[in-house]
């Protein structure tokens, strides 16, 4: 099979790939119908740093803990992410198994195409691919707006009378996009490994710095009862408030799946991807939960935290009793939020590039390009930036609509994690090749749970955060989901005869996985 066959010209029958001198990683990729175009610049430790620098569980939860406190006070804020950690860890086991069998930058849509019945695989893979791209673009917009709003939060903390305008926040959002793109282009690809490891190190340092500072400056004035006290202020009764807090807890962990999209940039991906995915999840759990516990024990006035513009900063202030200390800690968090963004640009660009490689996007021949100067997909990086810039304009019109759509990001990501696992439940598990990470007899149970969890996420993500619902607090999630499906169908009309997934040489794949 010629490696420069265009997707629209691929044969329907899989041809034998001629024997050529390849290392085992490149052979594994070629067996899946693609040639190696990216440098394998990530070590397995660097890949852990990459995954963790995106999700950064304790840091991500610091940005959303205010909503969790509204649902039920410390009780839901603490136990919500604990239960979410258990659920997402199970979902990731199924994803890890698939990434071990078919390591590719395409990730979930790639697995879906390979495992789905031939009659529906094109459409299913296309649907998963579009949802994956949109999910990561929305997640990228989410991380960027956190930097912008956190910056204005510092100003409001010192000058409560200051009234920020939405266009001012948008300009800060644009500046953040431009600044976060600099490392992507300035740091050589072979040094990106050091970039993400540095981001992880700064995050771990920040984790200990915030905890130690709050404990030392708290001077023994701690309130452990805050961890178990139920104090809802959202208008929801206890049961739905609990369910919503668990759903919110996913935000801290769902980014770990990004590591599947650098499969072509790390050695021995079949073995290393499951290891990296599980290690990143473990680090996330052992940082997010202790951090939340320490922050809650320092709270002395829960209603003040629930009403604050930025809950984490108010918690720092109540724990330390010092505006200066709270400002320094929150400023460091803003720096950490910024360090998460380069990894998100890498993820978003790789997904769009891989999807274009299989003719999934309009003008795929243009987007399917690796810059000979930077050795990265520059065009899809700018495509991701263009989406964020245009999408950010919605913040000027309606912050609620902007935030509602952002909340859909982890619903889309969960769908992509679960879709290929759903296919395995319909008699396709036996088609998986031998793989380094094999769930064995637990496979069906894990895949079934993933589907239940997605349905739970799908329902809860459409609930409003507070009751009674007003025009300003409406959740537009359901409308967004319908809109995305309509968009996919319209794109499918144009792409259905052009989109083609990978051609698999199963014999070569089995040899490469041995």
DOGU-583752 format. One record per residue (C-alpha): residue in one letter; x, y, z; residue number from 1. Coordinates in steps of 0.25 Angstrom, whole numbers. Layout:
residuo  east  north  up  num
A  X  Y  Z  NUM
...
end
This chain:
residuo  east  north  up  num
X  0  0  0  1
X  6  13  -4  2
X  7  23  7  3
X  4  35  -1  4
X  -10  31  -5  5
X  -20  42  -3  6
X  -32  38  6  7
X  -42  39  -5  8
X  -33  30  -14  9
X  -31  19  -3  10
X  -35  5  -8  11
X  -47  -2  -1  12
X  -39  -14  2  13
X  -27  -14  11  14
X  -14  -17  3  15
X  -1  -22  9  16
X  9  -12  13  17
X  22  -15  7  18
X  34  -18  16  19
X  42  -6  19  20
X  52  -3  30  21
X  44  3  41  22
X  45  4  56  23
X  34  -3  64  24
X  27  10  67  25
X  27  15  52  26
X  23  1  48  27
X  11  1  58  28
X  7  14  52  29
X  8  9  37  30
X  0  -3  40  31
X  -11  7  43  32
X  -10  13  30  33
X  -2  26  33  34
X  13  29  32  35
X  21  36  43  36
X  22  51  41  37
X  24  56  55  38
X  36  55  64  39
X  35  46  76  40
X  40  56  85  41
X  32  53  98  42
X  38  43  108  43
X  28  36  116  44
X  30  45  128  45
X  29  57  118  46
X  15  51  114  47
X  11  50  128  48
X  15  65  130  49
X  7  68  117  50
X  -6  61  122  51
X  -5  67  136  52
X  -2  81  131  53
X  -15  81  123  54
X  -24  75  134  55
X  -16  80  146  56
X  -27  74  155  57
X  -25  83  167  58
X  -24  95  159  59
X  -36  92  150  60
X  -44  90  162  61
X  -40  103  169  62
X  -46  110  157  63
X  -60  103  159  64
X  -60  100  174  65
X  -70  112  175  66
X  -81  105  168  67
X  -79  93  176  68
X  -80  101  189  69
X  -93  107  184  70
X  -99  93  182  71
X  -97  88  196  72
X  -85  95  203  73
X  -73  87  208  74
X  -80  74  207  75
X  -83  74  192  76
X  -70  82  189  77
X  -61  71  195  78
X  -69  58  192  79
X  -73  62  178  80
X  -59  61  172  81
X  -56  49  180  82
X  -67  41  174  83
X  -64  48  160  84
X  -50  43  161  85
X  -55  28  163  86
X  -64  29  151  87
X  -55  36  142  88
X  -44  26  146  89
X  -52  14  141  90
X  -56  21  128  91
X  -41  24  126  92
X  -38  9  127  93
X  -46  6  115  94
X  -39  18  107  95
X  -26  13  112  96
X  -28  -1  106  97
X  -32  5  92  98
X  -20  14  92  99
X  -12  2  95  100
X  -17  -6  83  101
X  -18  6  73  102
X  -8  17  77  103
X  -11  29  68  104
X  -12  44  69  105
X  -26  42  64  106
X  -30  36  77  107
X  -45  33  79  108
X  -50  35  65  109
X  -38  26  60  110
X  -43  15  70  111
X  -57  17  66  112
X  -54  15  51  113
X  -46  3  53  114
X  -56  -4  62  115
X  -69  0  57  116
X  -77  -9  46  117
X  -73  -5  32  118
X  -88  0  29  119
X  -87  11  40  120
X  -73  13  43  121
X  -71  25  34  122
X  -82  33  40  123
X  -79  29  55  124
X  -64  32  53  125
X  -68  46  47  126
X  -77  49  58  127
X  -67  46  69  128
X  -56  53  62  129
X  -64  66  61  130
X  -69  65  75  131
X  -55  63  79  132
X  -50  75  72  133
X  -61  84  77  134
X  -59  78  91  135
X  -45  82  92  136
X  -47  95  85  137
X  -57  99  96  138
X  -48  94  107  139
X  -37  103  101  140
X  -46  114  102  141
X  -50  111  116  142
X  -35  111  121  143
X  -33  124  114  144
X  -45  131  120  145
X  -41  126  133  146
X  -28  134  132  147
X  -35  146  128  148
X  -46  146  138  149
X  -36  143  149  150
X  -28  155  146  151
X  -40  164  147  152
X  -44  156  160  153
X  -31  162  166  154
X  -35  176  162  155
X  -49  174  168  156
X  -43  168  181  157
X  -36  181  184  158
X  -45  191  177  159
X  -60  185  179  160
X  -65  198  173  161
X  -59  195  160  162
X  -69  190  149  163
X  -62  182  138  164
X  -68  182  124  165
X  -69  169  116  166
X  -61  175  105  167
X  -50  178  114  168
X  -50  163  119  169
X  -50  159  104  170
X  -38  168  101  171
X  -31  161  112  172
X  -35  148  107  173
X  -29  151  93  174
X  -16  155  100  175
X  -16  142  107  176
X  -18  134  94  177
X  -6  142  87  178
X  3  140  99  179
X  0  126  101  180
X  3  123  86  181
X  18  128  88  182
X  23  116  95  183
X  17  107  84  184
X  25  114  73  185
X  38  119  81  186
X  41  106  88  187
X  47  95  78  188
X  39  83  77  189
X  50  74  83  190
X  49  83  96  191
X  34  83  98  192
X  36  71  107  193
X  44  80  116  194
X  33  91  115  195
X  22  82  120  196
X  30  76  131  197
X  33  90  136  198
X  18  93  136  199
X  16  81  144  200
X  27  84  154  201
X  21  98  155  202
X  8  93  158  203
X  13  83  169  204
X  21  94  175  205
X  8  103  175  206
X  0  91  181  207
X  10  91  193  208
X  11  106  194  209
X  -4  109  195  210
X  -6  97  205  211
X  6  101  214  212
X  3  116  214  213
X  -11  114  218  214
X  -8  104  229  215
X  3  113  235  216
X  -4  126  234  217
X  -17  119  239  218
X  -10  119  253  219
X  -19  107  257  220
X  -32  114  254  221
X  -37  102  246  222
X  -52  97  244  223
X  -52  83  240  224
X  -67  82  241  225
X  -67  90  228  226
X  -63  78  220  227
X  -76  70  224  228
X  -86  82  226  229
X  -97  83  216  230
X  -100  97  213  231
X  -107  99  199  232
X  -110  112  193  233
X  -113  108  179  234
X  -128  106  181  235
X  -127  91  178  236
X  -131  81  188  237
X  -120  71  193  238
X  -121  60  183  239
X  -120  68  170  240
X  -110  77  177  241
X  -101  65  180  242
X  -103  59  166  243
X  -99  73  160  244
X  -87  74  169  245
X  -82  60  165  246
X  -84  64  150  247
X  -76  77  152  248
X  -65  69  159  249
X  -62  63  145  250
X  -56  76  140  251
X  -43  73  149  252
X  -40  60  142  253
X  -46  60  128  254
X  -33  66  121  255
X  -25  54  124  256
X  -30  47  112  257
X  -22  58  104  258
X  -10  49  104  259
X  -16  39  94  260
X  -14  50  84  261
X  2  50  85  262
X  3  35  82  263
X  11  38  70  264
X  21  47  78  265
X  25  37  89  266
X  33  24  89  267
X  25  11  91  268
X  12  17  91  269
X  4  4  92  270
X  11  2  106  271
X  13  16  110  272
X  -1  22  108  273
X  -8  14  118  274
X  3  16  128  275
X  3  31  126  276
X  -12  32  126  277
X  -13  25  139  278
X  -2  33  145  279
X  -7  46  141  280
X  -21  42  147  281
X  -14  37  160  282
X  -6  50  162  283
X  -19  58  159  284
X  -26  51  170  285
X  -15  52  181  286
X  -14  67  179  287
X  -29  71  176  288
X  -35  64  189  289
X  -24  69  199  290
X  -24  83  194  291
X  -39  83  195  292
X  -39  78  209  293
X  -29  89  214  294
X  -36  100  207  295
X  -50  96  213  296
X  -44  95  227  297
X  -39  110  226  298
X  -53  115  223  299
X  -59  123  234  300
X  -71  130  226  301
X  -77  120  216  302
X  -88  130  210  303
X  -76  140  207  304
X  -69  130  199  305
X  -82  126  192  306
X  -85  140  188  307
X  -71  144  184  308
X  -67  147  170  309
X  -55  137  171  310
X  -57  126  182  311
X  -42  122  182  312
X  -37  136  185  313
X  -48  138  196  314
X  -44  124  202  315
X  -29  128  202  316
X  -33  141  209  317
X  -41  134  220  318
X  -30  124  222  319
X  -18  134  223  320
X  -25  146  228  321
X  -16  154  219  322
X  -21  161  206  323
X  -6  162  202  324
X  -4  147  204  325
X  -17  144  197  326
X  -13  153  185  327
X  0  146  184  328
X  -6  132  184  329
X  -17  135  174  330
X  -6  142  165  331
X  2  129  165  332
X  -11  121  161  333
X  -13  131  149  334
X  2  128  145  335
X  -2  113  146  336
X  -14  114  138  337
X  -6  121  127  338
X  4  109  127  339
X  -7  100  124  340
X  -10  106  111  341
X  2  102  102  342
X  -2  87  104  343
X  -16  90  100  344
X  -11  97  88  345
X  -3  84  85  346
X  -15  75  87  347
X  -25  83  79  348
X  -16  85  67  349
X  -12  70  67  350
X  -27  66  67  351
X  -31  75  56  352
X  -18  71  48  353
X  -21  56  49  354
X  -35  58  46  355
X  -31  65  33  356
X  -21  54  30  357
X  -33  46  28  358
X  -41  57  20  359
X  -50  60  32  360
X  -50  75  30  361
X  -53  84  19  362
X  -40  88  12  363
X  -34  76  18  364
X  -22  76  8  365
X  -19  90  14  366
X  -20  87  28  367
X  -13  73  27  368
X  1  80  27  369
X  13  79  36  370
X  22  91  36  371
X  36  88  32  372
X  41  99  40  373
X  34  97  53  374
X  31  82  51  375
X  17  84  56  376
X  3  86  50  377
X  4  101  49  378
X  -9  102  41  379
X  -18  95  50  380
X  -12  102  62  381
X  -16  115  56  382
X  -30  109  52  383
X  -31  106  67  384
X  -28  120  71  385
X  -37  126  60  386
X  -49  118  67  387
X  -45  123  81  388
X  -44  137  76  389
X  -58  137  69  390
X  -65  128  80  391
X  -60  138  90  392
X  -68  149  84  393
X  -80  142  90  394
X  -75  146  104  395
X  -78  161  100  396
X  -92  157  96  397
X  -95  148  108  398
X  -86  142  118  399
X  -97  132  122  400
X  -98  127  108  401
X  -82  126  107  402
X  -81  118  120  403
X  -93  109  116  404
X  -86  105  104  405
X  -72  103  111  406
X  -79  94  121  407
X  -82  85  109  408
X  -68  83  106  409
X  -66  71  116  410
X  -80  65  111  411
X  -74  65  97  412
X  -61  59  102  413
X  -68  49  110  414
X  -76  45  98  415
X  -63  42  90  416
X  -57  34  101  417
X  -69  25  102  418
X  -73  24  88  419
X  -63  14  83  420
X  -65  6  97  421
X  -80  5  93  422
X  -76  -2  80  423
X  -68  -12  88  424
X  -81  -16  95  425
X  -87  -21  83  426
X  -78  -33  80  427
X  -66  -25  75  428
X  -57  -28  87  429
X  -52  -41  81  430
X  -47  -33  69  431
X  -37  -25  78  432
X  -23  -29  75  433
X  -13  -34  86  434
X  -9  -21  93  435
X  0  -18  105  436
X  -12  -13  113  437
X  -23  -23  113  438
X  -35  -22  123  439
X  -38  -36  121  440
X  -51  -41  128  441
X  -53  -27  133  442
X  -54  -21  119  443
X  -69  -22  117  444
X  -72  -17  131  445
X  -63  -5  129  446
X  -69  -2  116  447
X  -83  -3  121  448
X  -81  6  133  449
X  -75  17  123  450
X  -88  17  116  451
X  -96  19  128  452
X  -87  30  133  453
X  -88  37  119  454
X  -104  37  120  455
X  -102  43  134  456
X  -93  54  129  457
X  -103  56  117  458
X  -115  59  126  459
X  -108  67  137  460
X  -100  76  128  461
X  -113  82  123  462
X  -118  86  137  463
X  -117  100  141  464
X  -108  103  152  465
X  -118  111  161  466
X  -133  111  164  467
X  -141  118  161  468
X  -137  120  147  469
X  -136  133  141  470
X  -133  138  127  471
X  -119  141  131  472
X  -117  127  138  473
X  -122  118  127  474
X  -114  106  123  475
X  -113  106  108  476
X  -106  92  108  477
X  -118  85  101  478
X  -119  95  90  479
X  -104  94  88  480
X  -104  79  87  481
X  -115  80  76  482
X  -108  91  69  483
X  -95  82  68  484
X  -103  70  63  485
X  -109  79  52  486
X  -95  84  49  487
X  -89  70  48  488
X  -101  66  39  489
X  -98  78  30  490
X  -83  75  29  491
X  -86  60  27  492
X  -94  64  14  493
X  -81  70  9  494
X  -71  60  14  495
X  -78  47  13  496
X  -71  43  0  497
X  -58  49  4  498
X  -56  45  18  499
X  -48  32  20  500
X  -42  26  32  501
X  -29  18  33  502
X  -27  5  25  503
X  -22  -6  35  504
X  -12  -17  32  505
X  -16  -26  43  506
X  -4  -35  41  507
X  6  -24  42  508
X  -1  -18  54  509
X  -1  -31  62  510
X  14  -32  59  511
X  17  -18  63  512
X  9  -20  76  513
X  17  -32  80  514
end
